[in-house]
Each structure stands twice: as structure tokens, then as C-alpha cells.
Amino acid sequence: MDPLHLTTSRHDGTLMVSVAGELDIATTEQLRGHLLSLLQEAGRARDTDAELVVEVSRLSFIDAAGLGILVSVQNQAAGQHTRLHIEGVPPNMRRLLRITGLDRHLT
């Protein structure tokens, strides 16, 4: 099992989180907590151009729980008018997003 690693950077109103390792039921709360904290930060900044980017090119695995977290955080971001999208989607995850229809909402 690959542990989940999160690296955050900030640049001109964009918060970027690079996700590496496995995103599954054992690690979803770690990602959820981190992303919600960043959404709060974006909300406090009151920057209308605030954006949260989740970079997943080094994600080795994602399950339904991981997808659920991404959808939940996307909904929260939309509610506070912060753009959220996913970049660097590996082919296996891109296929999963396409099959579930989430590619239209998250990428």
C-alpha cells in the first residue's frame, strides 16, 4: 500500500494540491480534511479568482470512496464560488471518471 502524500502550493489566488499514493477508504479523510481547510482559506481570502487545483498525476490508485470525496469537495467549492478542478489525470483514472460521468464535472 502506497501512503497518501499531499503537497500544497499557493500562487496568485490558486491553491494547488499534488496528491501521490493511494486514495481509498483508508486515506479519504486525510484528503477531505486538507481540501476543506484550503477551501476555508480561499473563502477567507475573498478573492473572486480563487481556484483550487487537485493535481493527481502521481496518484497510483483511487476507489469509489476517493471519487466520493472529490465530488463532495467539488460541491462545497461550488457553494462558496471557488473553482475546483483536477489536473494530470492518469489514464486509468480518466477512464473511471469518463465511465461515471464525473469527467464533465471535475476536469
C-alpha positions in Angstrom: 0.0 0.0 0.0 1.3 3.4 -1.0 0.6 6.0 1.7 -1.1 9.2 0.6 1.2 12.3 0.3 -0.2 15.8 -0.1 1.9 18.8 -1.2 0.3 22.3 -1.3 1.5 25.4 -3.1 0.0 28.8 -3.5 0.3 31.2 -6.4 -1.8 34.3 -7.4 -5.1 33.1 -5.8 -4.6 29.5 -6.9 -4.2 26.8 -4.3 -2.7 23.6 -5.8 -2.6 20.2 -4.0 -0.5 17.5 -5.5 -1.7 14.1 -4.5 0.5 11.0 -4.6 -0.1 7.4 -3.4 -3.4 5.6 -2.9 -6.7 7.4 -2.4 -9.0 4.8 -0.8 -11.3 4.4 2.1 -8.3 4.5 4.5 -7.0 7.8 3.2 -10.0 9.8 2.1 -10.5 11.6 5.4 -6.9 12.9 5.2 -7.6 14.4 1.7 -11.0 15.7 2.7 -9.7 17.5 5.7 -6.9 19.1 3.7 -9.1 20.2 0.9 -11.8 21.6 3.2 -9.1 23.5 5.0 -7.9 25.0 1.7 -11.4 25.9 0.7 -11.8 27.8 4.0 -8.5 29.6 3.2 -9.8 30.5 -0.2 -13.1 31.7 1.3 -11.3 34.0 3.8 -9.2 35.5 1.0 -12.4 36.8 -0.6 -10.6 36.6 -3.9 -13.1 36.2 -6.7 -10.5 34.5 -8.8 -9.8 31.8 -6.1 -9.2 28.4 -7.5 -8.4 25.0 -6.0 -6.5 22.6 -8.3 -6.0 19.0 -7.4 -3.1 17.5 -9.3 -3.3 13.7 -9.4 -0.6 12.6 -11.9 1.2 10.7 -9.1 -2.0 9.0 -7.7 -1.4 5.3 -8.0 -4.9 4.2 -7.1 -8.4 5.6 -6.4 -11.6 3.8 -5.4 -15.2 4.8 -5.0 -14.6 6.5 -1.6 -11.9 8.6 -3.2 -14.2 9.7 -6.0 -16.9 10.5 -3.5 -14.5 12.8 -1.6 -13.7 14.7 -4.8 -17.4 15.1 -5.6 -18.2 16.2 -2.1 -15.4 18.8 -2.1 -16.4 20.0 -5.6 -19.9 20.6 -4.3 -18.6 22.5 -1.3 -16.4 24.6 -3.6 -19.3 25.4 -5.9 -21.3 26.5 -2.9 -18.7 29.1 -1.9 -18.0 30.1 -5.5 -14.5 28.7 -5.6 -13.4 26.9 -8.8 -12.1 23.4 -8.3 -10.7 21.1 -10.9 -8.4 18.1 -11.3 -5.3 18.2 -13.4 -2.8 15.5 -14.5 -5.4 12.7 -14.5 -3.7 9.4 -15.3 -5.3 7.2 -18.0 -6.8 4.6 -15.5 -8.5 7.4 -13.5 -9.6 9.3 -16.7 -11.4 6.1 -17.8 -13.1 5.8 -14.4 -14.1 9.5 -14.5 -15.5 9.0 -18.0 -17.5 5.9 -17.1 -19.0 7.6 -14.1 -19.7 10.8 -16.0 -17.6 12.8 -13.5 -15.1 13.9 -16.2 -17.6 16.6 -17.1 -17.6 18.0 -13.6 -14.1 17.5 -12.2 -11.7 18.0 -15.1 
